[in-house]
């Protein structure tokens, strides 16, 4: 789609000169130092970083983390009171469409012309991931025409979310069929798996498992889930998970570090819901996830207090994020092994797959404790304490799983908010001084869409419902 395709291929063109030769020119006029084609693998870092930098931006991931009530702010807290900035609404849309997905689409096209099936698969996986994030945030979105090369399509139609999910699953299936084919993935460009195609295959399979669980309330996905388990291609440990390891300094560090530490934006704090849950359960992750306030206490702030009487919650007396999560090298997760295990535990309880929900749940806990560098002995003690093993009551067990998944996804704001919307866990109350009386169900569309793509925007709103924060997306209705 021309409006979205501000792709990095054209950015690369400014750095790599394309040489064209008239048929009458001699070979000496061909510059051997300037390639006539852009290798597809060069677009992998741009697509990966753009998506993850958006996810972990304090103004995107941090905003959604306040809606998920993992994080809070002691100042400038309109966002957690459900008044999102229009600039964030628009940049999230454009960062994914115009750069992340567009780069992934372009690298697939280039890889196809090169006959490189493996890099083509990488591009499809990244596109599927990007579309999944966008549709979960906004609902119906441009999909079938979003990256169209048809010169006549300058205003893409919006596809229903059900159709978008069908397309996402199709992309992942195609990627998994290609990943064992011809070609290779350049390790220097592959900043996720260092050229290991099997890692990308596990990413695709695990992302598909998540996507299927997301729509499991609307579609019978049991057969597909079982097929994934039987395939042996899902993550089998934390070593497999899809995560970007950031570098040690700006501008290539984790965005939370760059904003909160390097940028001294100390208003980002930890919500009292998370602090209380960790404290009440004697959870050894408390000291990792939550920092001490100036009184050497762990103290969170409730969501969305507009004005604070008597300075009850301020920069000094509300706990910051733990130093572990403010490291410049802290990873940015696409899909984690812990999340996958908790999803599998849920799937067992819902009768979608066979197996032991307790076993998957315990693996999820182990994975989260390991990711937080908590000793296995402490993890084992936590798993056996009163109230931690799964309840025999299904709804209580689902709540335990949902709560633990939410903790495990700390700082994964978009995914934490999305899973809380889907499962209802943890059970949260709306922001105390919220601009609306419920936790938002979606972002509104960027304002510019109603003018430059008016007909398709209007059709989407008519089909999905009013363009409001409270309109539920298809899988959540």
TASULJO-V209715 format. One record per pair of residues at least 12 apart in sequence whose ideal C-beta (glycine too) atoms are under 7 Angstrom apart, sorted by the first residue. I is the first residue (numbers start at 1). GAP is how many residues later the second one is. If there is no record, write none. Layout:
BEGIN
I:GAP / I:GAP
END
This chain:
BEGIN
1:141 / 1:144 / 1:145 / 1:146 / 1:147 / 1:152 / 1:155 / 2:152 / 3:151 / 4:93 / 4:94 / 4:98 / 4:142 / 4:143 / 5:97 / 5:142 / 6:92 / 6:93 / 6:96 / 7:95 / 7:96 / 7:99 / 8:35 / 8:38 / 8:91 / 8:95 / 9:29 / 9:97 / 12:26 / 12:30 / 16:18 / 16:19 / 16:22 / 17:17 / 18:18 / 19:12 / 19:15 / 19:17 / 38:72 / 40:67 / 40:70 / 40:71 / 40:74 / 40:76 / 40:79 / 41:78 / 41:144 / 41:145 / 41:148 / 42:147 / 43:60 / 43:63 / 43:64 / 44:63 / 44:78 / 44:145 / 44:146 / 44:147 / 45:144 / 45:146 / 46:57 / 47:53 / 47:56 / 47:57 / 47:60 / 47:79 / 48:78 / 48:143 / 48:144 / 48:196 / 50:45 / 50:49 / 50:50 / 50:53 / 51:45 / 51:49 / 51:78 / 51:79 / 52:192 / 52:280 / 53:202 / 54:38 / 54:41 / 54:42 / 55:277 / 55:359 / 56:198 / 56:199 / 56:200 / 56:276 / 57:198 / 58:197 / 58:198 / 58:201 / 58:202 / 58:207 / 58:210 / 59:29 / 60:28 / 60:32 / 61:350 / 61:352 / 61:353 / 62:206 / 62:351 / 63:16 / 63:21 / 63:25 / 63:350 / 64:349 / 64:350 / 64:353 / 65:346 / 65:348 / 65:351 / 66:13 / 66:14 / 66:237 / 67:350 / 67:372 / 67:373 / 68:345 / 68:348 / 68:349 / 68:352 / 69:202 / 69:204 / 69:234 / 69:359 / 70:201 / 70:204 / 70:340 / 70:346 / 71:197 / 71:198 / 71:199 / 71:200 / 72:197 / 72:198 / 72:199 / 72:228 / 72:229 / 72:231 / 73:194 / 73:195 / 73:196 / 74:193 / 74:195 / 74:227 / 74:239 / 74:240 / 74:241 / 74:244 / 75:192 / 76:191 / 77:227 / 80:223 / 80:224 / 80:351 / 81:223 / 81:225 / 81:350 / 81:352 / 81:353 / 81:354 / 82:349 / 82:352 / 82:353 / 82:354 / 82:358 / 82:387 / 83:352 / 84:359 / 86:361 / 89:354 / 89:355 / 89:357 / 90:356 / 90:358 / 92:45 / 92:351 / 93:353 / 96:34 / 96:37 / 96:38 / 97:49 / 100:30 / 101:26 / 101:29 / 101:30 / 102:45 / 104:19 / 104:22 / 104:23 / 104:26 / 105:18 / 105:22 / 105:42 / 107:12 / 107:16 / 108:12 / 108:15 / 108:16 / 111:12 / 114:69 / 115:67 / 115:68 / 116:66 / 116:67 / 117:61 / 117:64 / 117:65 / 117:66 / 118:61 / 118:63 / 118:65 / 118:66 / 118:67 / 118:79 / 119:64 / 119:66 / 120:58 / 121:54 / 121:57 / 121:58 / 121:79 / 122:63 / 122:78 / 124:47 / 124:50 / 124:51 / 125:47 / 125:50 / 125:75 / 125:78 / 125:79 / 127:44 / 128:40 / 128:43 / 128:44 / 128:79 / 129:78 / 129:205 / 131:12 / 131:33 / 131:37 / 132:36 / 132:79 / 133:281 / 135:26 / 135:29 / 136:282 / 136:337 / 137:277 / 137:305 / 137:306 / 138:304 / 138:305 / 138:307 / 139:22 / 139:303 / 139:325 / 139:334 / 139:335 / 140:18 / 140:19 / 140:20 / 140:21 / 140:320 / 140:323 / 140:324 / 141:17 / 141:18 / 141:23 / 142:14 / 142:15 / 142:16 / 142:17 / 143:16 / 143:20 / 143:21 / 143:24 / 144:15 / 145:12 / 155:298 / 155:301 / 156:300 / 157:299 / 158:298 / 158:301 / 158:302 / 160:303 / 160:314 / 161:312 / 161:313 / 161:314 / 162:312 / 165:46 / 165:50 / 168:43 / 169:39 / 169:42 / 172:32 / 172:35 / 172:36 / 175:29 / 176:25 / 176:28 / 176:29 / 179:18 / 179:21 / 179:22 / 185:12 / 191:53 / 192:50 / 192:52 / 199:41 / 201:32 / 202:31 / 202:32 / 202:33 / 202:38 / 203:39 / 203:131 / 203:132 / 205:23 / 205:26 / 205:28 / 205:29 / 206:28 / 206:29 / 206:129 / 206:134 / 207:128 / 208:20 / 209:16 / 209:19 / 209:25 / 209:131 / 209:134 / 210:125 / 210:133 / 212:12 / 212:13 / 213:130 / 213:133 / 213:134 / 214:208 / 214:261 / 215:260 / 216:136 / 217:258 / 218:256 / 218:257 / 221:131 / 222:130 / 222:131 / 225:122 / 225:127 / 225:128 / 226:127 / 229:124 / 234:106 / 235:102 / 235:105 / 237:100 / 238:99 / 238:129 / 238:132 / 238:133 / 240:97 / 241:92 / 241:94 / 241:95 / 241:96 / 242:92 / 242:93 / 243:88 / 243:89 / 243:90 / 243:91 / 244:87 / 244:88 / 245:84 / 245:86 / 246:82 / 246:83 / 246:84 / 246:85 / 246:86 / 247:81 / 247:82 / 248:80 / 248:81 / 249:79 / 250:12 / 253:75 / 254:73 / 254:74 / 254:75 / 254:76 / 254:78 / 256:69 / 256:70 / 256:74 / 256:155 / 257:69 / 257:70 / 257:71 / 257:73 / 260:61 / 260:66 / 261:65 / 266:49 / 266:54 / 268:53 / 269:32 / 269:49 / 269:50 / 269:51 / 270:20 / 270:30 / 270:49 / 270:50 / 270:51 / 271:29 / 271:30 / 271:32 / 272:28 / 272:29 / 272:30 / 273:153 / 273:155 / 274:26 / 275:15 / 275:23 / 275:24 / 275:25 / 275:44 / 276:24 / 277:126 / 278:12 / 279:19 / 281:106 / 282:103 / 283:99 / 284:90 / 284:94 / 284:98 / 285:84 / 285:87 / 285:89 / 285:122 / 286:12 / 287:35 / 288:34 / 288:36 / 288:84 / 288:86 / 289:33 / 289:36 / 289:121 / 290:29 / 290:32 / 291:28 / 291:29 / 291:30 / 291:31 / 291:32 / 292:27 / 293:23 / 293:24 / 293:25 / 293:26 / 294:22 / 294:23 / 295:22 / 298:21 / 299:18 / 299:19 / 299:20 / 300:18 / 300:19 / 301:12 / 301:17 / 302:130 / 303:128 / 303:129 / 304:127 / 304:128 / 304:129 / 304:130 / 305:127 / 305:128 / 306:127 / 324:48 / 325:85 / 325:86 / 333:79 / 336:72 / 337:30 / 338:26 / 338:29 / 338:30 / 338:33 / 338:70 / 339:66 / 339:69 / 339:70 / 341:19 / 341:22 / 341:23 / 341:26 / 342:19 / 342:22 / 342:59 / 342:62 / 342:63 / 342:66 / 344:16 / 345:12 / 345:15 / 345:16 / 345:19 / 345:56 / 346:52 / 346:55 / 348:12 / 349:45 / 349:48 / 349:49 / 357:33 / 357:40 / 358:31 / 358:32 / 361:29 / 361:40 / 362:21 / 364:40 / 364:44 / 365:14 / 365:18 / 365:39 / 366:13 / 368:39 / 368:40 / 398:27 / 399:26 / 402:21 / 402:23 / 402:24 / 403:22 / 403:23 / 405:14 / 406:13 / 406:14 / 406:19 / 406:20 / 421:20 / 421:55 / 422:53 / 422:54 / 436:33 / 436:34 / 438:32 / 440:29 / 440:30 / 441:28 / 441:29 / 441:30 / 441:31 / 441:32 / 441:35 / 442:27 / 442:29 / 442:31 / 444:23 / 444:24 / 444:25 / 445:12 / 445:22
END
